[in-house]
Amino acid sequence: MSVDPAAERGIENVVRRCLRVSAGERVALLVFRLSELADDFAAAIERAGGRVSRVDLEARVSVAPSTASPIRRALDGAAASLLLGHETMPMSLSYTVREEAARAKTRHLHLGGVDARVLGQSARAEPDRLALVGARVAAVLARASRLTVTSSAGTALEIALAPTLPVVIGAGRPEAGSSENVPAGFVYFHPGDVRGVFVADRGLALSGQRLATRRAPVTLVFEGGRVRDRRSDDASALAQLETFLDSHHHAGRVGTIVFPTNYLVRSEIGVYAQDELSPGINVNLGFTHQVATRAPWDAPVQARLLARKLSVRAGETVLVTDGRHADSLVEGIDPFR
């Protein structure tokens, strides 16, 4: 092992509890610029009795039409698959892998932008525990029609739930033909409506571009589920946001609302894969994960908007206060396991 013991525990958790690799199964390992971690995951898969088929995707992403073929060949006949992607991995590649995994009916895990710190912290969260917290959140949302999100930085957002659409629990344990993200721990849904102000003072992720916004937050105004105004003292960040919004006709629409539930995330570490699981609400533009959310539209681009120390209510029920989960959500969950 080239990683420390904590990260090794995370890798074992991913392979044995999340992906549930069993003896004799063939596992497709798709790699985009994370070769060292790929070696560690391959070893863990083999320790679990699996057989590894590894494909390096980096050289293929520049020619989009040919990208699906090596992925398809790797996934055909595989019981499970795992994508290890650097944070610069194109959204189009991620999208293609998910589609091909669904076609091949593999159990697929998507690890984007992870490093040893993430593997030693949030990636160690156990799927059963994440499912329990997720079920508690989903039960509250089932009784509510609206979320209210506020912060001292100026966020004042109202989110209407769409009663006919599902609330999806991401616990990091995929079934055949479905995909999950790791680190896991979130509940998400396609909203009925979003209106108000969201101050993204934790960061923005714009289709592979990661923007720090702590010193110069980006404020977005929503109406009818769409970005109607945006402002920031950071001209560069604002310009990149404008480029994203112009990239697709659905880019400015709210695709999903994400409620993080990972009980091991306690502070920012400077890695989006983990920091975006801090308690609160994330507003995602574009991509709706339509196969799971049953949203009426989808987009091949995505922006993730992150904020600090949010307070969240579902109707009259408090879910998060100043960036801390309500005790009722994490009761009985050992945060130091």
matplotlib code that plots the C-alpha trace (Angstrom):
import matplotlib.pyplot as plt

x = [0.0, 1.3, -1.4, -1.6, -3.7, -6.7, -6.8, -6.4, -9.5, -11.3, -10.3, -11.3, -14.7, -15.2, -14.4, -16.0, -18.9, -19.8, -19.0, -19.4, -16.8, -17.1, -14.8, -14.6, -16.3, -14.7, -14.4, -13.7, -11.3, -11.5, -8.7, -8.3, -5.1, -5.1, -2.7, -1.2, -4.6, -5.6, -2.8, -4.1, -7.7, -6.7, -4.9, -7.9, -10.2, -7.9, -7.7, -11.5, -11.3, -12.2, -10.5, -9.5, -9.8, -8.1, -8.5, -6.6, -9.0, -6.8, -5.5, -9.0, -11.0, -9.9, -11.8, -15.3, -16.9, -14.4, -14.6, -17.5, -15.9, -13.1, -15.4, -18.1, -15.6, -14.3, -17.8, -19.2, -19.5, -18.2, -20.2, -19.0, -17.1, -15.2, -14.2, -11.2, -11.1, -8.9, -10.8, -10.0, -12.0, -14.4, -18.1, -18.6, -16.4, -18.3, -21.6, -20.5, -19.2, -22.5, -24.5, -22.3, -22.5, -26.3, -26.3, -24.0, -25.9, -22.8, -22.7, -20.9, -19.0, -17.9, -14.9, -14.1, -11.4, -10.6, -7.2, -5.7, -7.3, -10.8, -10.2, -9.0, -12.1, -15.4, -14.9, -14.8, -18.5, -20.4, -23.2, -25.7, -25.2, -25.4, -28.7, -30.1, -29.4, -30.7, -33.9, -34.4, -34.0, -36.3, -39.0, -38.9, -39.0, -42.0, -44.0, -42.9, -43.7, -40.9, -37.4, -36.1, -32.4, -30.7, -27.3, -25.7, -23.9, -27.2, -28.6, -32.4, -33.7, -37.0, -37.1, -40.4, -40.5, -42.1, -44.6, -44.6, -40.8, -38.6, -36.2, -33.1, -30.7, -27.1, -25.4, -22.6, -24.0, -25.1, -27.3, -26.8, -27.3, -27.1, -24.3, -23.3, -20.7, -18.0, -17.5, -21.2, -23.8, -26.5, -30.1, -31.0, -34.0, -35.2, -37.1, -40.5, -39.3, -36.4, -36.5, -34.5, -30.8, -28.0, -24.6, -21.9, -19.2, -17.7, -17.0, -18.1, -17.4, -18.1, -17.7, -14.2, -13.2, -12.9, -13.3, -12.6, -15.2, -14.5, -13.0, -15.3, -18.6, -20.7, -24.3, -27.0, -30.6, -33.1, -36.6, -38.7, -35.9, -33.5, -30.6, -31.9, -29.0, -25.5, -22.9, -19.4, -16.4, -14.3, -14.5, -12.8, -15.1, -18.1, -16.8, -16.3, -19.8, -21.1, -19.3, -20.9, -24.4, -23.9, -22.7, -26.2, -29.8, -30.4, -27.2, -28.9, -31.6, -31.5, -31.0, -30.8, -30.9, -28.4, -28.7, -25.3, -25.6, -22.0, -21.5, -17.7, -17.4, -16.7, -14.5, -13.2, -10.0, -9.7, -10.9, -14.3, -15.1, -15.4, -16.1, -19.3, -20.6, -20.5, -24.0, -26.3, -27.7, -25.9, -27.6, -26.6, -27.2, -27.7, -27.3, -30.4, -29.3, -32.6, -32.6, -32.8, -34.7, -37.1, -36.7, -38.5, -35.2, -31.5, -28.2, -24.6, -23.1, -23.1, -22.2, -22.2, -22.8, -21.6, -22.2, -21.0, -22.9, -26.3, -29.5, -32.2, -35.8, -38.3, -41.6, -41.2, -38.7, -35.1, -32.6, -29.4, -28.4, -25.4, -23.8, -24.5, -26.9, -29.9, -29.3, -32.4, -30.7, -27.5, -28.8, -27.0, -24.4, -20.8, -19.0, -15.6, -15.9]
y = [0.0, 3.5, 5.3, 5.7, 3.4, 5.7, 6.0, 2.2, 1.9, 4.1, 2.0, -1.2, 0.4, 1.4, -2.0, -4.3, -2.3, 0.0, -1.9, -5.3, -7.1, -10.8, -13.7, -14.3, -11.1, -9.0, -5.4, -2.7, -0.1, 3.1, 5.6, 9.3, 10.7, 8.9, 6.1, 5.8, 5.4, 3.0, 0.7, 0.7, 0.1, -2.7, -4.4, -4.1, -5.5, -8.5, -9.0, -9.2, -12.0, -9.8, -9.8, -6.3, -5.0, -1.6, 1.0, 4.4, 6.9, 10.0, 9.6, 9.1, 12.1, 14.4, 12.4, 12.3, 9.9, 7.2, 7.5, 5.2, 2.2, 1.4, 2.0, -0.3, -3.0, -2.7, -2.8, -5.6, -8.7, -6.8, -7.3, -4.0, -0.9, 2.0, 5.3, 7.1, 10.6, 13.6, 16.8, 18.0, 15.1, 16.4, 16.3, 14.6, 11.7, 11.3, 11.4, 8.7, 6.3, 6.5, 5.8, 2.9, 1.5, 1.6, -0.1, -2.9, -3.2, -3.1, -1.8, 1.4, 3.7, 7.2, 8.7, 12.1, 14.4, 12.2, 12.0, 10.2, 12.8, 12.1, 8.3, 8.7, 10.7, 11.0, 7.9, 5.7, 6.4, 3.2, 2.8, 1.4, 4.5, 6.9, 5.2, 5.6, 9.4, 9.7, 7.9, 10.3, 13.3, 11.8, 11.2, 14.9, 16.0, 13.7, 15.7, 19.1, 21.1, 23.7, 24.2, 27.5, 28.1, 31.1, 32.3, 35.3, 35.9, 36.7, 33.5, 33.6, 30.8, 29.0, 25.6, 24.0, 20.2, 18.5, 16.1, 13.7, 13.3, 11.1, 12.1, 10.0, 8.7, 8.5, 6.1, 4.8, 1.3, 0.9, -1.9, -3.5, -0.9, 2.1, 4.4, 6.1, 8.7, 8.2, 9.9, 9.4, 10.7, 13.0, 13.2, 14.9, 15.7, 17.8, 20.8, 22.1, 25.7, 27.7, 31.4, 33.9, 34.5, 32.0, 33.3, 30.9, 31.6, 28.1, 27.7, 27.0, 24.0, 24.7, 21.6, 20.8, 24.4, 24.8, 28.4, 29.6, 32.2, 32.7, 36.2, 37.2, 35.3, 34.9, 35.9, 34.3, 35.4, 32.7, 33.0, 30.2, 27.7, 29.7, 32.1, 35.6, 37.7, 37.1, 39.4, 39.2, 41.4, 38.7, 39.6, 36.4, 34.2, 36.0, 35.7, 32.0, 31.7, 33.6, 31.2, 28.3, 29.8, 30.3, 26.7, 25.1, 26.3, 24.5, 25.6, 28.3, 26.1, 24.3, 20.6, 19.2, 20.2, 18.2, 17.8, 16.3, 13.6, 12.3, 12.1, 12.1, 15.6, 18.1, 20.8, 21.9, 20.4, 22.2, 19.2, 19.6, 15.9, 16.2, 19.9, 19.7, 17.2, 19.8, 20.1, 22.5, 22.6, 22.6, 24.1, 22.3, 23.8, 21.9, 18.1, 16.6, 12.9, 12.3, 8.5, 8.8, 12.1, 11.7, 15.4, 16.5, 17.7, 17.2, 18.8, 17.5, 20.4, 21.0, 23.7, 23.0, 26.0, 25.7, 27.9, 28.1, 27.8, 27.4, 26.9, 24.7, 24.1, 21.8, 23.4, 23.9, 21.2, 22.3, 20.1, 22.2, 25.2, 27.3, 24.4, 21.7, 18.8, 18.7, 16.1, 14.1, 13.3, 11.9, 10.3, 7.0, 7.6, 7.5, 10.4, 9.1, 5.6]
z = [0.0, -0.9, 1.2, 4.9, 7.2, 7.3, 3.5, 3.3, 5.5, 3.1, 0.1, 1.8, 2.7, -0.9, -2.3, 0.3, 1.7, -1.1, -4.3, -2.5, -4.6, -4.2, -5.2, -9.0, -10.1, -12.8, -11.9, -14.5, -13.2, -15.3, -14.6, -15.5, -14.1, -10.7, -11.5, -8.0, -6.3, -9.1, -8.1, -4.5, -5.6, -7.9, -5.0, -2.8, -5.4, -5.8, -2.0, -2.1, -4.7, -7.7, -11.1, -12.4, -15.9, -16.0, -18.7, -18.9, -20.3, -20.4, -23.9, -25.2, -24.0, -26.7, -29.4, -28.0, -30.5, -29.8, -26.0, -25.5, -27.3, -24.8, -21.9, -23.4, -24.0, -20.4, -18.9, -21.0, -18.7, -15.7, -12.5, -11.1, -12.2, -10.6, -12.1, -10.5, -12.0, -11.3, -10.5, -14.1, -15.6, -18.2, -17.5, -20.9, -19.8, -16.5, -18.4, -20.9, -18.2, -16.2, -19.4, -20.4, -16.8, -16.9, -20.3, -19.1, -15.8, -13.7, -10.1, -10.7, -8.3, -9.4, -7.5, -8.9, -7.4, -4.4, -2.8, 0.3, 2.7, 1.3, 1.5, 5.1, 6.1, 4.3, 2.1, 5.3, 6.0, 6.0, 3.5, 6.1, 8.4, 5.4, 4.4, 7.9, 7.9, 4.4, 5.3, 8.2, 5.9, 3.2, 5.8, 6.8, 3.2, 2.5, 5.1, 3.7, 0.6, 0.9, 2.1, 3.5, 3.4, 5.1, 6.2, 7.8, 4.5, 2.8, 1.5, 1.6, -0.7, -1.0, -2.6, -3.5, -3.7, -6.6, -5.0, -8.0, -8.2, -6.0, -3.2, -3.9, -1.2, -2.1, 0.4, -1.9, -2.5, -6.1, -7.5, -10.9, -13.6, -11.2, -10.2, -6.9, -6.0, -3.4, -1.0, -0.5, 1.9, 0.4, -0.4, -3.7, -5.9, -8.8, -7.3, -8.3, -8.0, -6.6, -5.9, -3.8, -3.2, -2.8, -1.7, -2.9, -0.3, -0.1, -3.8, -7.3, -9.5, -13.1, -15.3, -14.1, -13.0, -9.2, -8.1, -4.5, -3.5, 0.2, -0.2, -3.0, -2.9, -5.9, -5.3, -7.5, -7.7, -8.7, -10.0, -11.5, -10.9, -13.1, -12.5, -13.2, -11.9, -10.6, -9.1, -7.5, -6.8, -8.5, -12.2, -13.3, -11.4, -12.8, -16.3, -15.9, -14.6, -17.6, -19.9, -18.2, -18.3, -22.1, -22.6, -22.8, -22.9, -19.6, -17.9, -15.9, -14.6, -11.2, -12.0, -8.5, -4.8, -2.7, 1.1, 2.4, 5.0, 5.5, 9.2, 9.0, 7.3, 10.0, 8.4, 5.0, 3.7, 0.4, -1.7, -3.4, -3.3, 0.5, 1.1, -0.8, 1.7, 4.5, 6.2, 4.4, 0.9, -2.5, -5.5, -8.7, -12.1, -15.4, -15.0, -13.4, -13.1, -14.9, -14.7, -10.9, -10.3, -13.2, -14.0, -17.2, -18.8, -18.6, -19.6, -20.2, -18.2, -14.4, -11.9, -8.2, -5.9, -2.3, 0.7, 4.3, 7.6, 6.1, 8.1, 6.6, 7.5, 5.9, 6.8, 10.5, 11.0, 11.5, 9.6, 9.8, 12.0, 11.0, 9.2, 11.8, 11.4, 13.7, 16.5, 15.3, 12.0, 13.4, 16.6, 17.3, 14.6, 15.9, 14.1, 15.2, 13.8]

ax = plt.figure().add_subplot(projection="3d")
ax.plot(x, y, z, "-o")
ax.set_aspect("equal")
plt.show()
